[in-house]
Amino acid sequence: MRSGITRRWARGSLLVIVLLLAVIEGMFLYSTVHGYYDGVQQSMYRRFSSINGQLKVYSSGTARRTAASRSLALRRMVEQFADKDKYEFMLLDGEGSVIASTSGTNAGGIIVPDDFEQAQTAPDGYGTAVYTTSTGEPVMSVCCLVPYAAEEIVAMRLVTSLTLIRRQVQNAVLLGLTAGAVALAIAAASGLYFVRSIVVPLGQVERAAADIARGDLDTRLPETNPPRDELDRLRGSINRMAQGLAETEKMKNEFISSVSHELRTPLTSIRGWVETLEALDDPGDANYRKGLEIIDSETGRLYSMVEELLDFSRLQNGGIQMDCRPLDLVAELTDALLFCEPRMRQEDLALHYAEPEEMIPVYADPGRLRQVFINVLDNAIKYSAPGGRITVKLWAGEYKAFVEIIDQGRGIPPEDLGSVKGKFFKGSNAVRGSGIGLALVDSIMTALDGTLDLRSTLGKGTVVTLGLPLYKKL
């Protein structure tokens, strides 16, 4: 993963940076080289402007006299040229041959036709050439046509060495390349640092996820509080996921242990009474009938627990289809209360219930709705002390019908209230049972588009509110 992200960054962002720097570097080098050469050329242009200005002095008199005087003046300029250390000043004839030069070159000297030919065709009468002499020295020459007749003299040429200029250009190029390399190194280093700041935490998340997948639910990632960015929030989410999985795993193990115990208890009782019955010779013995009753009771309890487990499993996996139909909620609740009333009397509990006079129509599965009522009432009975009271209320709102079952039992600890509807949960106040009663109730109510709400005060009791949409015939 690291190499993959780094490689994509190198192919994407870094390549763009390199191309951008290359374009900027190329523009810088071009402007630098062009600027140096243009500066030399403009300097020689200014020098020619000064010479041409001096030639105006010799513009009076006849054409022959004027041409001769200008020719003489130009030759004197060559002899008296002050910038011989910077330029070589030449006079050229109509063939481009050197007539006179500050270096002493005379007629029949070296011909450099490029600048001369350019000057002859250029509108401004100037031509420029850059070349290397026979000695290997780089030079620039600028040729200017003489604006006035000067006998055989047709053009002037200034030649200057580019050795120093090229050295300055090389230094500028080297400086530009160095600056570009430094900028690229800084961009690459900062980019790699940024990529690493993403890749390293992602690597930690990847390893943590692999550890969690292998079953190591104690794996945790370092967090910052408050989170600084998305990666910090991702680490926090991974930690919360691992914590939730660990808690679920713990509850599952406790649930399996609890169910195993709950199943073993009636099985032990059944086995004991079977052995007792085998030892009895007289079927009319009172213990014989008592044993059969206990075996029947414990078998019924086992059957109920197994059915509850199977129902919960099927609901979780979507394997149960609700057989919903229009129902009278009053009749369904009253029937469930009648079923539980004998057990309430047995536990010395009083039932307070005012049956509404009018029907309250809902659309639900009657079997599952009865299962919900009996599960909630069973919890209220199990957690209530003898002499207590269970109050049941039923009313219809604008869009929903509500059933409220209030007990005066132990109540639910505040730390357990948020988890009590979760699967596998078995609180510290739990009594005998599979431990999935409320989880099953919540699943059924969700399947019926209903709601399950809990309010509880430790030591005072619990209020369970069930909500179901009212049925309105279209």
C-alpha positions as CSV (number, residue, x, y, z in Angstrom):
1,M,0.0,0.0,0.0
2,R,2.8,2.4,0.9
3,S,4.6,1.9,-2.4
4,G,1.3,2.1,-4.3
5,I,0.3,5.5,-2.8
6,T,3.9,6.8,-3.1
7,R,4.1,5.6,-6.7
8,R,0.8,7.3,-7.6
9,W,2.0,10.5,-6.0
10,A,5.3,10.3,-8.0
11,R,3.4,9.7,-11.2
12,G,0.9,12.4,-10.5
13,S,1.8,15.3,-8.3
14,L,5.6,15.0,-8.5
15,L,5.6,14.6,-12.3
16,V,3.4,17.8,-12.6
17,I,5.9,19.7,-10.3
18,V,8.9,18.5,-12.4
19,L,7.2,19.6,-15.7
20,L,6.2,22.9,-14.2
21,L,9.7,23.5,-12.9
22,A,11.1,22.5,-16.3
23,V,8.9,25.0,-18.1
24,I,9.8,27.8,-15.6
25,E,13.5,26.9,-15.8
26,G,13.4,26.9,-19.6
27,M,11.7,30.3,-19.7
28,F,14.2,31.7,-17.1
29,L,17.2,30.3,-19.1
30,Y,15.9,31.6,-22.4
31,S,15.2,35.1,-21.0
32,T,18.6,35.2,-19.3
33,V,20.6,34.2,-22.5
34,H,18.5,36.4,-24.7
35,G,18.9,39.3,-22.2
36,Y,22.7,39.0,-22.2
37,Y,23.0,38.8,-26.0
38,D,20.4,41.5,-26.5
39,G,22.3,43.8,-24.1
40,V,25.5,43.4,-26.1
41,Q,23.7,44.0,-29.4
42,Q,22.0,47.1,-28.1
43,S,25.3,48.5,-26.7
44,M,26.8,48.2,-30.3
45,Y,23.7,49.8,-31.8
46,R,24.1,52.8,-29.5
47,R,27.8,53.0,-30.5
48,F,26.8,53.1,-34.2
49,S,24.2,55.8,-33.4
50,S,27.0,57.9,-32.0
51,I,29.3,57.4,-35.0
52,N,26.4,58.2,-37.4
53,G,25.8,61.4,-35.5
54,Q,29.4,62.5,-36.1
55,L,29.0,61.8,-39.8
56,K,26.4,64.6,-40.1
57,V,29.2,67.1,-39.6
58,Y,30.6,66.2,-42.9
59,S,27.4,66.5,-44.8
60,S,28.0,70.1,-46.3
61,G,29.7,70.9,-49.6
62,T,29.5,69.0,-52.9
63,A,28.7,65.4,-53.0
64,R,32.3,64.4,-54.0
65,R,33.8,66.5,-51.3
66,T,31.3,65.4,-48.8
67,A,31.9,61.7,-49.6
68,A,35.6,62.2,-49.4
69,S,35.5,64.0,-46.1
70,R,33.2,61.4,-44.7
71,S,35.6,58.6,-45.8
72,L,38.5,60.4,-44.3
73,A,36.5,61.0,-41.1
74,L,35.7,57.4,-40.9
75,R,39.3,56.3,-41.3
76,R,40.3,58.7,-38.6
77,M,37.6,57.3,-36.3
78,V,39.2,53.9,-36.8
79,E,42.6,55.2,-36.0
80,Q,41.4,57.1,-32.9
81,F,38.8,54.5,-31.7
82,A,38.8,54.7,-27.9
83,D,37.1,51.3,-27.0
84,K,39.6,49.0,-28.7
85,D,39.7,46.9,-25.5
86,K,36.0,46.2,-25.9
87,Y,35.3,46.3,-29.7
88,E,37.1,45.9,-33.0
89,F,35.9,48.6,-35.4
90,M,36.0,47.8,-39.2
91,L,35.1,49.6,-42.4
92,L,33.8,47.5,-45.3
93,D,33.5,48.0,-49.0
94,G,30.7,47.0,-51.3
95,E,31.9,43.4,-51.3
96,G,31.9,43.2,-47.6
97,S,35.7,43.1,-47.5
98,V,37.5,44.9,-44.7
99,I,39.1,48.2,-45.8
100,A,40.3,49.3,-42.4
101,S,40.2,48.0,-38.9
102,T,41.4,48.9,-35.4
103,S,43.4,45.7,-35.5
104,G,45.2,46.7,-38.7
105,T,43.4,44.4,-41.1
106,N,43.3,46.0,-44.6
107,A,41.7,45.3,-48.0
108,G,41.7,41.6,-48.9
109,G,41.1,40.8,-45.2
110,I,38.6,38.4,-43.7
111,I,35.1,38.6,-45.1
112,V,32.2,37.7,-42.8
113,P,29.2,38.0,-45.1
114,D,26.3,37.1,-42.7
115,D,25.9,40.4,-40.9
116,F,26.8,42.4,-44.1
117,E,24.2,40.7,-46.2
118,Q,21.6,41.1,-43.4
119,A,22.3,44.8,-43.2
120,Q,21.9,45.2,-47.0
121,T,18.4,43.7,-46.9
122,A,17.3,45.0,-43.5
123,P,15.0,48.1,-43.4
124,D,17.1,49.7,-40.7
125,G,20.4,48.8,-42.3
126,Y,21.6,46.7,-39.4
127,G,22.8,43.0,-39.4
128,T,24.0,40.8,-36.6
129,A,26.1,37.6,-36.6
130,V,27.3,35.4,-33.8
131,Y,30.1,33.0,-34.7
132,T,33.4,31.5,-33.6
133,T,36.7,32.7,-34.9
134,S,39.5,30.5,-36.2
135,T,41.1,30.7,-32.8
136,G,38.0,29.4,-31.2
137,E,36.9,32.7,-29.6
138,P,33.1,33.3,-29.6
139,V,32.2,36.8,-31.0
140,M,29.3,38.9,-32.0
141,S,29.5,41.3,-34.9
142,V,27.0,44.0,-35.8
143,C,27.2,45.6,-39.3
144,C,25.7,49.0,-40.1
145,L,25.4,50.5,-43.5
146,V,26.9,54.0,-43.8
147,P,23.9,56.4,-44.1
148,Y,25.9,58.9,-46.3
149,A,28.1,58.4,-49.3
150,A,31.8,57.8,-48.2
151,E,33.6,56.8,-51.4
152,E,34.4,53.1,-51.3
153,I,33.2,52.7,-47.7
154,V,29.8,51.1,-47.7
155,A,29.4,49.7,-44.2
156,M,30.8,49.7,-40.7
157,R,31.2,46.7,-38.4
158,L,31.7,46.4,-34.6
159,V,33.0,43.0,-33.3
160,T,33.1,42.1,-29.6
161,S,34.2,39.0,-27.8
162,L,31.5,36.9,-26.1
163,T,33.9,35.0,-23.9
164,L,33.0,36.9,-20.7
165,I,29.3,37.1,-21.7
166,R,29.2,33.3,-22.2
167,R,30.8,32.8,-18.9
168,Q,28.2,35.0,-17.3
169,V,25.5,33.0,-19.2
170,Q,27.0,29.8,-18.0
171,N,27.0,31.0,-14.4
172,A,23.4,32.2,-14.7
173,V,22.4,28.8,-16.2
174,L,24.2,27.0,-13.4
175,L,22.5,29.2,-10.9
176,G,19.1,28.6,-12.5
177,L,19.6,24.8,-12.7
178,T,20.8,24.8,-9.0
179,A,17.8,26.8,-7.9
180,G,15.5,24.4,-9.9
181,A,17.2,21.4,-8.4
182,V,16.8,22.8,-4.9
183,A,13.1,23.7,-5.5
184,L,12.5,20.2,-6.8
185,A,14.3,18.7,-3.8
186,I,12.2,20.8,-1.4
187,A,9.0,19.9,-3.3
188,A,9.9,16.2,-3.3
189,A,10.8,16.3,0.4
190,S,7.7,18.1,1.4
191,G,5.6,15.9,-0.8
192,L,7.2,12.7,0.6
193,Y,6.7,14.0,4.1
194,F,3.0,14.7,3.4
195,V,2.6,11.3,1.7
196,R,4.3,9.6,4.6
197,S,2.0,11.4,7.1
198,I,-0.9,9.6,5.3
199,V,0.8,6.3,4.4
200,V,2.2,5.5,7.9
201,P,-1.2,6.0,9.7
202,L,-2.9,4.0,7.0
203,G,-0.3,1.2,7.5
204,Q,-1.1,1.2,11.2
205,V,-4.9,1.0,10.4
206,E,-4.2,-1.8,7.9
207,R,-2.3,-3.8,10.5
208,A,-4.8,-3.1,13.2
209,A,-7.7,-4.2,10.9
210,A,-5.7,-7.4,10.1
211,D,-5.2,-8.1,13.8
212,I,-8.9,-7.5,14.5
213,A,-9.8,-9.8,11.6
214,R,-7.6,-12.5,13.2
215,G,-9.5,-12.1,16.4
216,D,-7.2,-9.8,18.4
217,L,-9.9,-7.5,19.7
218,D,-7.5,-5.8,22.2
219,T,-5.8,-4.0,19.3
220,R,-5.9,-0.2,19.6
221,L,-4.5,2.6,17.5
222,P,-3.0,5.8,19.0
223,E,-5.5,8.7,19.1
224,T,-5.4,12.4,19.5
225,N,-8.1,14.2,21.4
226,P,-9.6,16.2,19.8
227,P,-8.9,14.6,16.4
228,R,-6.8,16.8,14.1
229,D,-7.9,15.4,10.8
230,E,-9.7,12.6,9.0
231,L,-7.0,10.0,9.8
232,D,-7.4,10.7,13.5
233,R,-11.2,10.2,13.2
234,L,-10.5,7.0,11.3
235,R,-8.3,5.7,14.1
236,G,-11.0,6.6,16.6
237,S,-13.6,4.8,14.5
238,I,-11.4,1.7,14.3
239,N,-10.8,1.8,18.1
240,R,-14.5,2.1,18.8
241,M,-15.3,-0.7,16.4
242,A,-12.7,-2.9,18.1
243,Q,-14.2,-1.9,21.5
244,G,-17.7,-2.7,20.3
245,L,-16.6,-6.1,18.9
246,A,-14.8,-6.9,22.1
247,E,-17.9,-6.0,24.2
248,T,-20.1,-8.0,21.8
249,E,-17.7,-11.0,22.0
250,K,-17.7,-10.7,25.8
251,M,-21.5,-10.6,25.9
252,K,-21.7,-13.5,23.5
253,N,-19.5,-15.6,25.6
254,E,-21.4,-14.7,28.7
255,F,-24.7,-15.4,26.9
256,I,-23.4,-18.8,25.8
257,S,-22.4,-19.5,29.4
258,S,-25.7,-18.3,30.7
259,V,-27.8,-20.3,28.1
260,S,-25.7,-23.4,28.8
261,H,-26.4,-23.0,32.5
262,E,-30.1,-22.3,31.9
263,L,-30.4,-25.4,29.7
264,R,-28.4,-27.5,32.1
265,T,-30.6,-26.7,35.1
266,P,-33.9,-28.1,33.7
267,L,-32.0,-31.0,32.1
268,T,-30.5,-31.9,35.5
269,S,-33.9,-31.7,37.1
270,I,-35.4,-33.9,34.4
271,R,-32.6,-36.4,34.6
272,G,-32.9,-36.5,38.4
273,W,-36.6,-37.1,38.3
274,V,-36.3,-39.8,35.6
275,E,-33.9,-41.7,37.8
276,T,-36.4,-41.2,40.7
277,L,-39.3,-42.5,38.7
278,E,-37.3,-45.5,37.5
279,A,-36.8,-46.4,41.2
280,L,-40.5,-46.2,42.0
281,D,-42.5,-49.4,41.6
282,D,-45.9,-47.9,42.2
283,P,-47.2,-45.5,39.5
284,G,-49.8,-44.4,42.1
285,D,-47.1,-43.0,44.3
286,A,-47.5,-39.2,44.9
287,N,-43.9,-38.6,44.0
288,Y,-44.5,-40.3,40.7
289,R,-47.1,-37.8,39.7
290,K,-45.1,-34.9,41.1
291,G,-42.1,-36.0,39.1
292,L,-44.1,-36.2,35.9
293,E,-45.4,-32.7,36.5
294,I,-41.9,-31.3,37.1
295,I,-40.6,-33.1,34.0
296,D,-43.5,-31.6,32.0
297,S,-42.8,-28.1,33.4
298,E,-39.1,-28.2,32.8
299,T,-39.6,-29.6,29.3
300,G,-42.0,-26.8,28.6
301,R,-39.4,-24.3,29.8
302,L,-36.7,-25.8,27.7
303,Y,-39.0,-25.7,24.7
304,S,-39.8,-22.0,25.3
305,M,-36.1,-21.2,25.6
306,V,-35.2,-23.0,22.4
307,E,-38.1,-21.4,20.5
308,E,-37.1,-18.0,21.7
309,L,-33.5,-18.6,20.5
310,L,-34.7,-19.9,17.2
311,D,-37.1,-16.9,16.8
312,F,-34.4,-14.4,17.6
313,S,-32.0,-16.1,15.1
314,R,-34.6,-16.1,12.3
315,L,-35.5,-12.5,13.0
316,Q,-31.8,-11.4,12.9
317,N,-31.3,-13.3,9.6
318,G,-34.6,-12.1,8.0
319,G,-35.9,-15.6,8.0
320,I,-39.4,-14.8,9.5
321,Q,-42.2,-13.3,7.4
322,M,-44.7,-11.4,9.4
323,D,-48.3,-12.5,8.9
324,C,-49.8,-9.0,9.5
325,R,-53.5,-8.2,9.5
326,P,-55.8,-5.7,11.0
327,L,-56.2,-6.3,14.8
328,D,-57.9,-4.9,17.8
329,L,-55.0,-4.0,20.1
330,V,-57.3,-3.9,23.1
331,A,-58.3,-7.5,22.6
332,E,-54.7,-8.7,22.0
333,L,-53.3,-7.0,25.1
334,T,-56.2,-8.2,27.2
335,D,-55.7,-11.8,26.1
336,A,-52.0,-11.6,26.9
337,L,-52.8,-10.2,30.4
338,L,-55.2,-13.0,31.0
339,F,-52.5,-15.5,30.1
340,C,-50.0,-13.9,32.6
341,E,-52.5,-13.1,35.4
342,P,-52.3,-16.6,37.1
343,R,-48.5,-16.2,37.4
344,M,-48.9,-12.7,38.8
345,R,-51.2,-14.1,41.5
346,Q,-48.7,-16.9,42.2
347,E,-45.9,-14.3,42.6
348,D,-48.2,-12.1,44.8
349,L,-48.3,-9.2,42.3
350,A,-51.3,-6.9,41.8
351,L,-52.3,-6.0,38.2
352,H,-53.8,-2.5,37.5
353,Y,-55.3,-2.3,34.0
354,A,-58.2,-0.2,32.8
355,E,-59.4,-1.8,29.5
356,P,-60.4,0.9,27.0
357,E,-64.0,0.7,25.8
358,E,-63.3,1.4,22.2
359,M,-61.3,-0.7,19.7
360,I,-57.8,0.5,18.8
361,P,-57.0,-0.9,15.3
362,V,-53.4,-1.8,14.4
363,Y,-51.9,-3.7,11.6
364,A,-49.6,-6.5,13.0
365,D,-48.9,-10.2,13.3
366,P,-51.0,-11.5,16.2
367,G,-48.6,-14.3,17.2
368,R,-45.6,-12.0,17.3
369,L,-47.5,-9.2,19.0
370,R,-48.6,-11.7,21.7
371,Q,-45.0,-12.8,22.0
372,V,-43.9,-9.2,22.6
373,F,-46.5,-8.6,25.3
374,I,-45.7,-11.9,27.1
375,N,-42.0,-11.2,27.0
376,V,-42.3,-7.7,28.5
377,L,-44.8,-8.9,31.1
378,D,-42.6,-11.9,32.0
379,N,-39.7,-9.5,32.6
380,A,-41.9,-7.3,34.8
381,I,-43.0,-10.4,36.8
382,K,-39.4,-11.7,37.2
383,Y,-37.9,-8.5,38.4
384,S,-40.8,-7.5,40.8
385,A,-40.7,-8.4,44.5
386,P,-43.8,-10.1,46.1
387,G,-46.4,-7.6,47.1
388,G,-45.6,-5.3,44.2
389,R,-47.8,-3.8,41.5
390,I,-47.7,-4.0,37.7
391,T,-49.6,-1.2,35.9
392,V,-50.6,-1.5,32.2
393,K,-51.9,1.4,30.2
394,L,-53.2,1.5,26.7
395,W,-54.1,4.6,24.6
396,A,-54.3,5.8,21.0
397,G,-52.5,9.0,19.8
398,E,-53.0,10.7,16.4
399,Y,-50.9,8.3,14.4
400,K,-49.8,5.6,16.9
401,A,-51.2,3.4,19.6
402,F,-49.1,3.0,22.8
403,V,-48.9,0.3,25.5
404,E,-47.1,1.1,28.7
405,I,-46.1,-1.6,31.2
406,I,-44.9,-0.3,34.5
407,D,-43.4,-2.4,37.3
408,Q,-42.0,-1.7,40.8
409,G,-39.1,-4.0,40.4
410,R,-35.3,-3.7,40.8
411,G,-34.9,-1.3,37.9
412,I,-32.0,-1.2,35.4
413,P,-28.7,0.3,36.3
414,P,-28.0,3.5,34.3
415,E,-24.8,2.0,32.7
416,D,-26.9,-0.9,31.3
417,L,-29.9,1.1,30.1
418,G,-28.3,1.8,26.7
419,S,-27.3,-1.8,26.1
420,V,-30.2,-3.8,27.5
421,K,-31.9,-4.2,24.1
422,G,-28.7,-5.5,22.5
423,K,-28.3,-9.1,21.6
424,F,-26.4,-11.3,24.1
425,F,-26.8,-8.7,26.8
426,K,-27.3,-10.0,30.3
427,G,-27.1,-7.4,33.0
428,S,-25.9,-7.5,36.6
429,N,-29.5,-7.8,37.8
430,A,-30.3,-10.6,35.5
431,V,-32.4,-13.6,36.7
432,R,-33.1,-16.9,35.0
433,G,-33.8,-16.8,31.3
434,S,-32.0,-16.8,27.9
435,G,-31.0,-13.2,28.1
436,I,-32.4,-12.2,24.7
437,G,-36.0,-11.3,25.7
438,L,-35.7,-7.5,25.1
439,A,-33.5,-8.0,22.1
440,L,-36.2,-10.3,20.6
441,V,-38.9,-7.8,21.5
442,D,-37.0,-4.9,19.9
443,S,-36.4,-7.0,16.7
444,I,-40.1,-7.9,16.5
445,M,-41.2,-4.2,17.1
446,T,-38.8,-3.0,14.4
447,A,-40.2,-5.6,11.9
448,L,-43.7,-4.3,12.8
449,D,-42.7,-0.7,12.2
450,G,-43.1,-0.1,15.9
451,T,-41.0,1.3,18.7
452,L,-39.6,0.1,22.0
453,D,-38.6,2.7,24.7
454,L,-37.3,2.1,28.2
455,R,-37.2,4.3,31.2
456,S,-35.9,3.0,34.5
457,T,-34.9,4.1,38.0
458,L,-32.7,1.7,39.9
459,G,-34.5,0.3,42.9
460,K,-37.9,1.9,41.8
461,G,-38.9,0.1,38.7
462,T,-39.0,0.2,34.9
463,V,-41.4,1.7,32.3
464,V,-41.6,-0.1,29.0
465,T,-43.4,1.8,26.2
466,L,-44.4,0.0,23.0
467,G,-45.6,2.0,20.0
468,L,-47.5,0.7,17.0
469,P,-48.9,2.6,13.9
470,L,-52.6,2.9,13.9
471,Y,-54.5,1.1,11.2
472,K,-56.6,3.3,9.0
473,K,-58.7,1.5,6.4
474,L,-58.3,3.2,3.0
